[in-house]
Amino acid sequence: MIQKALHLFAGVLLMGSLSAAAQTPTETPFEKQLARIDIGVEGVGEFNTQVSGPILASGPNLGQTVAAQGSNTLGALINIRYIARPYFGLEGHYSYARYTENFSGPGTVAFVSSPYGVQTNVDEETLGYIVTPPHQIFGLQPFVSAGAGTMKFKPTARGGEGERQQYRMGYYYTAGLQQEYSNGKFGLRASVRQIFFLAPDFGDNYLTILKHTSTFEPGVGFYFRF
């Protein structure tokens, strides 16, 4: 009787474990890949550096020094990331800002001798490589990334002085920290970025100095994971 009871008890345990296994959802390969993707939104500051140099195009302004600097403002940054493993990941960025590109200098053209501003929308579209080390810093997940893409300078209808749209190649680096919540489905992120590009001249030879400038972008925001 005892032996029969033990066999019966073992059978009940086996059926229970099989039932529990059947009820436990298994993650599909697609779901595993989807869990490696996150989408983030950040508010960023836009702090532009000043560059100056001689006008390169031939004409009455050849050699005259012109300084160019975008005004400081706020913008928005959207990113999507795929983290395959701690030291390998890919990311894409789209950012938007509006500011005034200011030109000044002692040139012979009237507007160059006093500040000349072109209000422009600036769109950034870049792709990059991201590293998320497995160790934490003060309980926060660090990350660094770098990449390249395009920047579109599109003068506005009212403040753009009739200037033409222009594209520039951009190169960036990013460093930041993030903290996950809700079992990794949601998190907060803070970062600093810097993007380098050729100062826009909107195709005007009297503004062509061909000097590289940069925008420094501290930002803070959130992200969610599928």
N, C-alpha and C positions, 0 to 999 in steps of 0.2 A: 504493500500500500504506500509506504513512504517513497519507494522508487518511482511508482506511478505518479505520485503527487509532484515529485521533483521534475519528472519529464513534462508534466502538465504546466508547471510553473515556468520551466524553461521555454516551452512553446509560447506561453503568454508573453514573456519578455521579448522573444524574437519577433512576434507579431507586432508588439508595441514599437519596437525599434524600427521595423520596416515601415510602419505607418507614419512615424515621426519623420523618417527620411523622405517618404513620399510627399509629406506636407511642407518640407523645407525647400523653398525656391532655389533653384540653381541659376547662377549668373551666366548668361550666354556670352560668347565671344564679342558680340556687338555691344552688349551692355558694359563689358570690361573696358572696351575702347572708349565708349561714351563717357565713362566715369573718369577718364583721363583728360577730359576737355573742360575748361572753365571759361566763362565770359565775364569780363570786368568793365566797370565804368568808373572813371576818376575825374574829379575836377582838378585842373592844373593851373599853375601860374605860368605866365609867359614873360620871361625876362630876356630881352634881346641885347646883344652886345653891339658896340659901335665899331665900324671899320672905316678906314679912309685910304685913299690912294689917288694917283693921277689919272685923269681921263685918258683913255687909250686910243679913242677914235680920232682920226685926223680931222682937222678943222680949227676954228678960232679958239676952241677950248682945250686943245691938245696939251697935256701936261698939267692942266689946272687941277688942284687937289679938291676932291669931293669927299665928304663924310656921309656915311649912310647908317641909319639905325632905326629899327622898328620900335614903336612905343611898347610899353609894358601893359599887359592886360591879363584876363582870365580866359581859359578855354576848356574844352572837354576832350577826353581821351577814352576811346572804346578799344578794348583788346580781346582777342580770343587766343587761348593757349592750349596746346596739346603736350602734356608731360608724359613721355614714354617711360622715363626712368629719371632718377635724380640728376644725372649729368647729361641728359639729352632731352631736349624739348624744342618745339617750334612755336612761334607766336606771330600774330598779325595785328597791326595797329591802324586805327583811323582816328585822327584828331582834327578838331576845328577851332579856329580862333579868328578874331577880326582885330586888326590894329592898323596904325598908320606908319608907313615907311617914310622916314624923314631924310631929306637930303639937304646938305648945307656946304658952303665953301666960298672961297673968294673968287670964284670964276667970273668970266666976263658976261655970261648970260644972266639976265636979271634975276630969275628965280633961284639960281645957284648962289647968288650973293646974299640971299636971305632964305630961311627955312622953307622948303618945298615939300609938302606932305601928300602922299598917295594913300588913301584909305583902301585897304585890301582885305578880302577874305583869304584865309590860308588853310588849305586842306593838306593833311599829311597821310600818306598811305605807304606803310612800310612792312617788311617781313624780317624776322630775325631768329636767332638761336638763343635758347634760354637754358640756364643751369639753376637747379634748385637743390643745393647740397642737403644731404640727409640730416646733418646736425643742425641744432637750433641756436639762436643767439637770444639769451634772456627769455627763452620760451617762445620765441617768434621764428618763423620760417624765413630764411634769407633767400634771395634770388638775384641773379645778374643776367643781363642779356645784351646783345648787340645785333645790329642789322642795318638795312639800307632800303631805300625806296624813293618815292617821288614826293615833291611838295608843289602844290599848285597855288600860285598867287593870282587872285582874280579881283582886280579893282572894282569897288562898288559903283553903283550907278550914279550916286550923288557926290561922294567924296573921293572918287577915284581919278579925277582930273582927266577923264577920257583915255587913260592909259590902257595898254593891252594886257591880256592874260599871259602869264609866263609860268613855265615849269622849271624846277630845279631838282637836281639829284640831292638826296639827303642821306646822312649817315648818323646813326645814333648809338648810344649806350644807355643802359638803365641799371640801377641798383635799388633794392628795396627790401621791405619786410612785410610779412603777412601773418594773419592769425585766423585759423579755421574754427568754425562753430557748426553745430547741428550735424555732427558726424561727417564733417568735411563737405557738406552741401552748400555752405555759405561761409564767407569770410570777409575780413577787412584788410585793406592793403594800403601801404604808403610807399612812395617811390620818389626817386629823383632821376630825371632824364636830361640828356643834352643832345641836341641834334645839330649837325653841322651842314652848311650848304653855302653855295655861292650867293652873295648878296644880290637881290633882284635889281634889275635896271629897267624892266618892262620893255626891253627892246630899243631903248633910246640910247643912241651912241654918245650923247652928251652926259649920260649917267654911268657909262660903262667903265668900271674900275677893276672888275674881275678879282674881287677879294672875298675870301671865305669868312663867313660870320657864323654865329651859333645862337640858339635859343636854349636857355636853361629852364627846365620845367619840373618844379617840385609838385607832387600831387598826392591826393588821398581819395579813397573811394572804397567800393565793395566789389565782390565777385560772387558768382554762384556756379556750382558744378552739377552736371546732370546726374 
